[in-house]
């Protein structure tokens, strides 16, 4: 590509970005996640990550498709009851949401968000066993693994379970302009309930992120 054509392409991209920003929205965020109801009887507080994108229908009306990962670390007392070393839980979701907002002055906005979609909860139980036949290399000590006479402990997956189900979410948040960049910092809290097998999975993630 010639220098002239390259310059034209760059200029077109620059002038197109504001239009795209008016038509579409993006968001990335993370923060603590709190299990609620019966979910809190099994899982501890963890963290979550979210990423989303969608169309702007109006200045304060937006559509958003969002992916979320939420940790569900199972309480040690539950692992002890099951007779395993630990149980790791995770929640994944893909939801479609509607965002309704209003300005509260100086570029700040308040909004409500809600929608529904697909949720997947996974559980994986591990048990520590002693494995023999390995040479006790110094590297084991570096990683805090005790190796005696070629025998060292290792975690083995002894069981797993997955449940996929529909669910919904509802919540709200605030956005604050990030200088003149057109981006906004947002703080949001949202209630998620997935109708997973045996026990509904209910979490309340508190998100801090950036929204365009």
Secondary structure in CASP SS format (residue, H / E / C, confidence):
PFRMAT SS
TARGET T0000
AUTHOR 0000-0000-0000
METHOD secondary structure of the structure
MODEL  1
X C 1.00
X C 1.00
X H 1.00
X H 1.00
X H 1.00
X H 1.00
X H 1.00
X H 1.00
X H 1.00
X H 1.00
X H 1.00
X H 1.00
X H 1.00
X H 1.00
X H 1.00
X H 1.00
X H 1.00
X H 1.00
X H 1.00
X H 1.00
X H 1.00
X H 1.00
X H 1.00
X E 1.00
X E 1.00
X E 1.00
X E 1.00
X E 1.00
X E 1.00
X E 1.00
X E 1.00
X E 1.00
X E 1.00
X E 1.00
X E 1.00
X C 1.00
X H 1.00
X H 1.00
X H 1.00
X H 1.00
X H 1.00
X C 1.00
X E 1.00
X C 1.00
X C 1.00
X E 1.00
X E 1.00
X E 1.00
X E 1.00
X E 1.00
X E 1.00
X E 1.00
X E 1.00
X E 1.00
X E 1.00
X E 1.00
X E 1.00
X E 1.00
X C 1.00
X C 1.00
X E 1.00
X E 1.00
X E 1.00
X E 1.00
X E 1.00
X E 1.00
X E 1.00
X E 1.00
X E 1.00
X E 1.00
X E 1.00
X E 1.00
X E 1.00
X E 1.00
X C 1.00
X H 1.00
X H 1.00
X H 1.00
X H 1.00
X H 1.00
X H 1.00
X H 1.00
X C 1.00
X C 1.00
X C 1.00
X E 1.00
X E 1.00
X E 1.00
X E 1.00
X E 1.00
X E 1.00
X E 1.00
X E 1.00
X E 1.00
X E 1.00
X E 1.00
X E 1.00
X E 1.00
X E 1.00
X E 1.00
X E 1.00
X E 1.00
X E 1.00
X E 1.00
X E 1.00
X C 1.00
X C 1.00
X E 1.00
X E 1.00
X E 1.00
X E 1.00
X E 1.00
X E 1.00
X E 1.00
X E 1.00
X E 1.00
X E 1.00
X E 1.00
X E 1.00
X E 1.00
X E 1.00
X E 1.00
X E 1.00
X E 1.00
X E 1.00
X E 1.00
X E 1.00
X E 1.00
X E 1.00
X E 1.00
X E 1.00
X E 1.00
X C 1.00
X C 1.00
X C 1.00
X C 1.00
X C 1.00
X H 1.00
X H 1.00
X H 1.00
X H 1.00
X H 1.00
X C 1.00
X C 1.00
X C 1.00
X C 1.00
X E 1.00
X E 1.00
X C 1.00
X C 1.00
X E 1.00
X E 1.00
X E 1.00
X E 1.00
X E 1.00
X E 1.00
X E 1.00
X E 1.00
X E 1.00
X E 1.00
X E 1.00
X E 1.00
X E 1.00
X E 1.00
X E 1.00
X E 1.00
X E 1.00
X E 1.00
X E 1.00
X E 1.00
X E 1.00
X E 1.00
X E 1.00
X E 1.00
X E 1.00
X E 1.00
X E 1.00
X C 1.00
X C 1.00
X C 1.00
X C 1.00
X C 1.00
X C 1.00
X E 1.00
X E 1.00
X E 1.00
X E 1.00
X E 1.00
X E 1.00
X E 1.00
X E 1.00
X E 1.00
X E 1.00
X E 1.00
X C 1.00
X C 1.00
X C 1.00
X C 1.00
X C 1.00
X C 1.00
X E 1.00
X E 1.00
X E 1.00
X E 1.00
X E 1.00
X E 1.00
X E 1.00
X E 1.00
X E 1.00
X E 1.00
X E 1.00
X C 1.00
END
